[in-house]
Amino acid sequence: MTREGKALTLAECQRAVDDWIRTVGVRYFSELTNMAVLTEEVGELARLMARQYGDQSFKPGEEQLDLGEELADVLFVLICLANQTGVDLEQAFEKTMEKKSSRDRDRHRRNEKLS
């Protein structure tokens, strides 16, 4: 989903999910239900990662799973939770990046495990 060839902002993604919920999805699931759904989606992502990048092998029929789709499923439910709890993800993400940039400025460079 793009607008005029440009990627959507997080705010636009939040509006798109909200529009979809109100027109197709009828209503948001409860916050607790969406937390459970998010956990389920993260589990599906973890299963794919374990098979694609880890030591597990694919079961019959799993080979066609798409990493991008699994990540997007997680993002969709995360956006649902943000919408229904009044979180502006763009603002929250900017705050997190500022925090990580100041708090962790040299932390990872000094980590011998990452050298």
N, C-alpha and C positions, 0 to 999 in steps of 0.2 A: 504494500500500500504506500503510494507516494503521492505527493502533490507537486505537479509541474516538474517532475523529474527529480525532486529533492526528497530526501528521507524525512519522515515525520519526526517532529519533536516529541519529547515525552508528554508534554501538555496535549498535543494533538492525539497521541496514542490514548491518553486518558479519556479525551472526549470521544474518540472513536469507539472505545470499549463501552463507555456509558451509553452512547447512542445505540449500539448493538444490543446491550442488555435491555434497554427500554423498548426497542422495537421488535426484537427477535427472542430475546431471552426471558421476556415477561417481567422478571424482577431479579435483583441480586439474591443469591443464596445468603444465608446468615453469615456473619463474619467467622463464626466457629466452623461452619460447613466449608466455607472457602479456605480456611486454614487447613482443614483436612484434605480438600481437593489439591491445594498447593503441595502438601506433603506427598500426595499420590503422584502428582506430576513430576516432582523432584525425584521420586523413586523410579519412575519410568526413564527419566534422564540418566539416573545413576546406572540403571540396568544397561542402557545403550552404551554408556561410557565404559563400563566394565567389559563389555563385549568388544567394542571397537578399539579401545586403547589399553584395556587391561588384559588379564589372563583368561577370562571366560570366553567360551565359544558361543556363537549364535545358535539359537534353537531354530528348528525349521519355521520359516515364515517371518523371522525377525530381521533377516538380512536387508529388507527394504525399509527399515526404520530410518528416519531422517533426523540427524542431529539438530538441524535448524528448526524443524517443526517441534521437536521436543523442547528446545530452549524457548521457542515462542509460546508454547503451551504454558510453561512456567511463568513467562512474562505476562501473559494474559491474566492469569489468576492473581498474580502479584498486583497488577493494575486494578483488578476488581477490588482487592483488599484496600489499596490506596484510595480508590474512589469512595468506597463506602465508609472509610474512616476519616475522610477529609484531608488526606496527605497529598500535597503538591510534590510529585516525584522529581520534577526539575529542580525545585528549590531544595529538596532534601538531598538530591544527588550532588548539587553544587556544594552544599554544606559538608557532605561526606568527603568530597574531593579536597576541599580546603583543609579539613581536619587531617586527612591522610597525608597531604602534602606538607603540612607543618609538623605533625607528630612523627611521621615516618621518613622525614627528609633524608636522613643518613642511616637510618636503622637497617635497611636492606643492603646497603653498600658495605656495612660493617659486618654483615652476617657471613661468616666463613662458609657456611653450608651452601651459599648461593654463588660462591666464587668458582 
